[in-house]
């Protein structure tokens, strides 16, 4: 009489080996990711995913030679980070990568039938620009949230703000505030005025559609609002970030 089949036991063994292999790969990826984030706290990124994506699949009118040069945060006029944070993420000095209050407000607005607006923090935008792809997808948003928490854990606020200001796109192939000030205003970033800083911040929702100079009526109005926010918040408001 034949003995019991060993196929189920072999199948379980193969499945267990496969699961252990996948877990090792995931563990290795997480270790590599954490090591990369730690390194980028001290080393300026030579490139980033958003720029790579543009190079691989360039949109129409994308320049052959993108513009970029790194500017340290302490070499920027204070008006510049103040304008960008006032425009994009006013709770940046205090949240931990995810602004739960902004998420709740966006969901309430959607409940009232208003269009679902973004609630991404500067930390999330930094994570997206640095590591992820451009298409809107739940999987990307999930990874963005996780990476934002890692950035807040492994970097300080100064580094997050510095990297964001140096890799965000301010026009077709114009990356970072250093290139943006020269492209739009023909002057080094150290010489831009508070009003010009507000104009740069005003085009960030869609730098392919809006121009900082000459400003459209929308950019002029939005930069005026940003300027008012900057005055109300005051220079000392960024002390938790810059100190």
C-alpha positions in Angstrom: 0.0 0.0 0.0 1.4 3.3 -1.0 2.3 5.8 1.7 0.9 9.3 2.1 1.8 11.8 -0.5 4.6 14.2 0.3 3.4 16.9 -2.2 1.7 19.1 0.4 4.8 19.1 2.6 7.0 20.0 -0.3 4.6 22.7 -1.4 4.7 24.2 2.1 8.5 24.0 2.1 8.7 25.8 -1.3 6.2 28.4 -0.1 8.1 29.0 3.1 11.4 29.5 1.2 9.7 31.9 -1.2 8.2 33.9 1.7 11.6 34.1 3.5 13.3 35.2 0.2 10.7 38.0 -0.3 11.1 39.1 3.3 14.9 39.2 3.0 14.5 41.3 -0.2 12.1 43.7 1.5 14.4 43.9 4.5 17.4 44.6 2.3 15.4 47.3 0.5 14.4 49.0 3.7 17.9 49.0 5.0 19.2 50.4 1.7 16.5 53.1 1.7 17.2 54.1 5.3 20.9 54.3 4.6 20.3 56.4 1.5 18.1 58.8 3.5 20.7 59.1 6.3 23.4 59.8 3.7 21.3 62.5 2.0 21.0 64.3 5.2 24.7 65.2 4.8 25.2 64.8 1.0 23.3 66.9 -1.5 21.5 64.6 -4.0 23.2 64.6 -7.4 19.8 63.9 -9.0 16.3 62.9 -8.0 13.4 60.9 -9.3 11.3 63.8 -10.7 14.3 65.0 -12.8 15.0 61.5 -13.9 11.4 61.0 -15.0 11.5 64.2 -17.0 14.7 63.1 -18.7 13.3 59.7 -19.6 9.9 61.0 -20.8 10.4 64.7 -21.5 7.2 66.8 -22.0 6.9 69.1 -25.0 9.2 72.2 -24.7 11.4 70.5 -22.0 14.9 71.9 -22.5 17.8 69.7 -23.4 19.9 71.3 -20.7 17.9 71.6 -17.5 18.9 74.4 -15.1 20.0 73.7 -11.5 22.6 74.6 -9.0 22.5 74.0 -5.3 22.1 76.9 -2.8 22.5 76.2 0.9 19.6 77.3 3.1 21.7 79.8 5.0 22.7 81.5 1.7 19.1 82.2 0.8 17.3 85.4 1.8 14.9 84.6 4.7 12.0 85.9 2.6 12.3 82.9 0.3 11.7 80.0 2.6 9.2 82.1 4.5 7.2 82.7 1.2 7.3 79.1 0.2 6.3 77.8 3.6 3.6 80.5 3.9 2.2 79.5 0.5 2.5 75.7 0.7 2.5 74.4 4.3 1.9 76.9 7.1 2.1 74.1 9.8 5.4 72.9 8.5 7.4 73.9 11.6 5.2 71.8 13.9 3.8 68.7 12.1 5.7 65.4 11.8 5.4 65.0 8.1 1.7 64.5 7.8 -0.7 67.4 8.5 -3.7 65.6 9.9 -5.7 68.8 10.3 -5.2 69.6 6.6 -6.3 66.1 5.7 -9.5 66.4 7.8 -10.3 69.8 6.3 -9.8 68.4 2.8 -12.1 65.5 3.5 -14.8 67.8 5.0 -14.6 70.0 1.9 -15.0 66.9 -0.3 -18.0 65.8 1.8 -19.6 69.2 1.0 -19.2 68.5 -2.7 -16.2 70.7 -3.2 -13.3 69.3 -5.3 -10.8 67.2 -3.3 -7.9 69.5 -2.7 -4.4 68.4 -1.9 -3.2 68.2 1.7 0.4 67.3 1.0 3.0 68.8 3.4 6.3 70.1 2.2 7.8 66.9 3.7 5.5 64.8 1.5 6.4 66.9 -1.6 10.1 66.5 -0.8 9.7 62.7 -0.6 7.7 62.6 -3.8 10.2 64.7 -5.8 13.2 62.9 -4.4 12.1 59.3 -4.6 8.8 58.7 -6.4 7.0 59.1 -9.7 4.6 61.8 -10.9 1.4 59.9 -11.7 -1.4 60.2 -9.2 -2.0 56.7 -7.6 -3.0 55.3 -4.2 0.2 53.3 -4.1 2.4 56.4 -4.7 0.5 58.3 -2.0 0.9 55.4 0.4 4.7 55.3 -0.2 4.8 59.1 0.0 3.3 59.1 3.5 5.8 56.5 4.7 8.8 58.3 3.2 7.6 61.6 4.7 7.6 60.0 8.2 11.1 58.6 7.6 12.4 62.0 6.5 11.0 63.6 9.6 12.6 60.9 11.7 16.0 61.0 10.1 16.4 64.6 9.0 15.7 67.9 10.7 13.3 70.5 9.4 16.2 72.6 8.0 17.4 69.8 5.8 13.9 69.0 4.6 13.3 72.6 3.6 16.7 73.0 2.0 16.3 69.9 -0.1 12.8 70.9 -1.1 13.8 74.4 -2.2 16.7 72.9 -4.3 14.8 70.2 -6.2 11.3 71.6 -6.7 10.6 72.6 -10.3 9.9 76.3 -10.9 9.5 76.1 -14.7 10.2 73.7 -17.5 13.6 72.2 -16.5 14.2 74.9 -13.9 15.0 73.1 -10.6 15.6 74.8 -7.3 15.5 78.4 -6.1 19.0 79.2 -7.4 18.2 78.4 -11.0 14.7 79.9 -10.6 15.8 83.3 -9.5 18.3 83.6 -12.4 15.8 82.2 -14.9 12.9 84.5 -13.9 14.6 87.6 -12.5 18.1 87.4 -14.0 19.8 87.8 -10.7 21.3 85.5 -8.0 18.9 84.2 -5.4 20.7 86.3 -2.7 19.4 89.4 -4.4 15.8 88.7 -4.9 13.2 90.9 -3.0 10.4 89.6 -0.7 7.9 90.4 -3.5 9.9 88.3 -6.0 10.1 85.5 -3.4 6.3 85.6 -3.2 6.1 85.4 -7.0 8.3 82.3 -7.1 6.1 80.7 -4.4 3.0 81.6 -6.3 3.8 79.5 -9.3 4.6 76.3 -7.4 1.1 74.7 -7.8 1.8 74.5 -11.6 5.1 76.0 -12.8 4.5 74.8 -16.3 1.3 76.9 -16.5 2.3 80.0 -14.5 5.1 82.5 -15.0 6.8 84.4 -12.2 7.8 87.2 -14.5 5.9 88.9 -16.0 3.2 87.7 -13.6 -0.3 86.8 -14.8 -3.3 88.3 -12.9 -3.5 85.0 -11.0 0.2 85.0 -10.0 0.0 88.7 -9.1 -3.0 88.1 -6.9 -1.7 85.0 -5.3 1.7 86.6 -4.6 -0.1 89.5 -3.0 -1.8 87.0 -0.7 1.4 85.3 0.1 3.1 88.6 0.9 0.3 89.3 3.4 0.8 85.9 5.0 4.5 86.6 5.3 3.8 89.9 7.1 1.3 88.3 9.4 3.5 85.4 10.3 6.7 87.4 10.6 10.3 86.3 10.3 10.4 84.8 13.8 7.7 82.3 12.8 10.4 80.2 11.1 12.6 80.1 14.2 11.6 76.5 15.1 12.9 75.5 11.7 16.0 77.7 11.3 17.3 77.6 14.8 
